Amino acid sequence: MLKEHINSLSNFALIIEYNGKRYFGFQWQVGQPTVQASLEEAITKVTGQKLRILAASRTDTGVHAIYQVVSFRVKTRLTAKTLLKALNHYLPDDIAVKAADKISPVFNVQKNAISREYEYRLLNSHVRSPLMSDFVYQVPYPMDLQKMNRACKLLEGEHDLKSFAASSSRVKNTVRNIYHAEFRQENNLIIFYIKANSFLTHQVRNTVGIMLKIGAGKLNTEQLKQIMEEKRYGAAGPAVPAKGLCLIKVNYPRELELKYENLFN
């Protein structure tokens, strides 16, 4: 165990990748395994200090990430490079620190983020894939991607997306700005990509769920407009399983990304 005893706090940011299969989401929960709990446990083992970390995006139960950004303040003389190696030594195999850097105390990884990017992967096949099963949702029927992408255009821009939030959601501000949304196909994989300033709980999974109805010819764009205008929690969907969803990027103002190039490049 590496224990340091100094007076000043250092502020560190990390880029984290994780397989969310066995976790009850990112955020700490009593009595449940979470990504946050595993990270904080590793930090304690490295520094001898118990603390709370802050994440740029709170992924739900079973959701993966290849580019989650977290930060924490700690008393240590360790360099970012040494901290990265030490944390990866203690972290479980399904969580890894990909980059680390010491950042300014005023840099808030959540509030300073200007957008987040997610992907949802669909296996468009009659046959399951044992190797990909933890990261894709199998859809055995044909889908009309042209119709789905035309529907995606209705989502782009600033809208009240209350209908796309989880039915249990209680968030007051449900207006979000979607910069881009589209489906693309790579062999038998169909990948939904979406970029927005931030996301509501289950928004992406409900979006994919309703787009599958459109792709199968069970719903049209006029009906999608009506559901959007309804502004009722859970009106869209049903939500597809979490396992196909992955946080792929968190974006910051260019000046911050240039300043902390060891972290973001």
ABEGO torsion letter per residue (X at the ends): XBBBBBABBBBBBBBBBBBAAABBEABBBBGBBBAAAAAAAAAAAAAGBBBBBBBABBBBBGBBBABBBBBBBBBBABBAAAAAAAAAAABBAABBBABBBBBBAABBAAAABABBBBBBBBBBBABBBAAAAAABBBBABBBBAAAAAAAAAAABEBBBAAAABBAABABABABBBBABBBBBBBEABBBBBBBBABBBBGAAAAAAAAAAAAAAGABBAAAAAAAAAAGBBGABOBBBBAAABBBABBBBBAAAAAABAAAAX
